Amino acid sequence: MERLTWKYVKELKNKYAIEDFEKAYDIVLPLDLKQCIKENNGGRPGKKLFDTDKTKERVFKTLLSFNESDIENIYTFFPIIQAESSSLVPFASDPSGNFICVKDTRIVLFLHETGAIEHIAESFTELLSRLYE
């Protein structure tokens, strides 16, 4: 499999930001997701289209940043998503204001206007392998 390229990556200002976030909210993110965030915080994948179990050609816009000063950051959106569904942890957004989330160990798309959830993949690594142009 060819390596995925990322654009607009923002260096983590606190190298323990992910661990601090997990501790503060008593959650554990998947290891593959954490590694990707550490390398590509706030970045946008070169291949960005993906399919869910219900829709085709959804867009992976950007990983949420773990820097509080960045515009699209986890600290802004996590409480909003948690108010809708406490089982969801957002880690990326799409251009329409929807969020790609971890639900248990699976990856899902949360549609903010309806509250619907669409299954994407069984893991973050699987999601990355399914991205296309």
C-alpha positions in Angstrom: 0.0 0.0 0.0 1.3 3.4 -0.9 2.0 5.8 2.0 -0.6 8.5 2.6 0.7 12.1 2.4 -0.6 14.8 4.8 -0.7 18.6 4.2 -1.0 21.5 6.6 0.3 19.5 9.6 0.7 21.5 12.8 3.4 20.6 15.3 2.1 19.6 18.7 2.9 22.4 21.1 2.7 19.9 24.0 4.1 16.5 23.2 1.8 15.0 25.9 -1.3 16.7 24.6 -3.0 13.4 23.6 -2.3 11.7 26.8 -3.4 14.8 28.8 -6.6 14.8 26.8 -7.3 11.1 27.5 -6.6 11.6 31.2 -8.8 14.7 31.5 -11.8 13.0 29.8 -11.2 9.5 31.0 -11.0 8.0 27.5 -8.5 5.9 25.5 -8.0 6.6 21.8 -6.8 3.8 19.5 -3.0 3.5 19.3 -3.0 3.9 15.4 -5.0 7.1 15.7 -2.7 8.5 18.4 0.3 7.7 16.3 -1.2 9.4 13.3 -2.1 12.5 15.3 1.4 12.8 16.7 2.8 12.8 13.2 0.0 14.7 11.4 -1.7 16.9 14.0 -4.3 19.1 12.3 -3.3 17.8 8.9 -5.3 17.0 5.8 -4.8 13.7 4.0 -3.7 13.7 0.3 -6.5 11.2 -0.5 -9.6 12.4 1.2 -12.7 10.6 -0.1 -14.3 7.7 1.8 -17.5 5.7 1.8 -19.8 4.9 4.7 -22.3 2.0 5.0 -24.9 4.4 3.7 -23.2 7.1 1.5 -20.5 7.4 -1.1 -17.7 10.0 -1.6 -17.7 11.6 1.8 -14.8 13.9 2.4 -12.1 13.7 5.2 -11.3 17.4 5.6 -8.9 17.5 8.5 -7.7 15.9 11.7 -8.7 17.9 14.7 -5.7 19.6 16.3 -4.6 18.9 19.8 -3.3 22.5 20.1 -5.9 24.6 21.8 -4.9 27.7 19.9 -5.7 26.1 16.5 -9.1 26.8 14.9 -10.3 23.2 14.4 -9.3 21.6 17.7 -10.5 18.7 19.8 -11.1 20.9 22.8 -13.8 22.9 21.0 -15.6 20.1 19.4 -15.4 17.2 21.9 -17.8 18.8 24.4 -20.3 19.5 21.6 -20.3 16.0 20.3 -20.4 14.5 23.8 -23.6 16.5 24.5 -25.1 14.7 21.5 -23.7 11.2 22.2 -21.4 10.4 25.0 -20.1 7.3 23.1 -18.5 9.4 20.4 -15.0 10.9 20.3 -14.5 13.2 17.3 -11.0 13.3 15.7 -11.7 14.7 12.2 -14.1 16.9 10.4 -15.6 17.1 6.9 -16.4 20.3 5.0 -20.1 20.1 6.0 -19.6 20.3 9.7 -19.9 16.5 10.3 -17.4 14.6 12.4 -15.4 11.4 12.0 -15.5 9.8 15.4 -14.3 6.8 17.4 -17.3 4.8 18.8 -16.0 2.1 21.0 -13.2 0.8 18.6 -15.0 1.5 15.4 -14.9 4.6 13.1 -18.1 6.3 12.3 -19.4 9.5 10.7 -21.6 11.7 13.0 -24.0 13.8 10.9 -24.5 17.0 13.0 -27.8 18.1 11.4 -29.7 14.8 12.1 -27.7 13.1 14.8 -27.4 10.1 12.5 -24.3 7.8 12.7 -22.9 6.0 9.6 -20.4 3.2 10.0 -17.1 3.8 8.1 -14.6 1.2 9.3 -13.6 -1.3 12.0 -10.4 0.7 12.8 -8.6 3.9 12.1 -6.0 2.0 10.0 -8.8 0.5 7.9 -10.3 4.0 7.4 -6.9 5.3 6.1 -6.6 2.3 3.8 -10.0 3.1 2.3 -9.3 6.7 1.5 -9.3 7.4 -2.2 -9.2 10.3 -4.7 
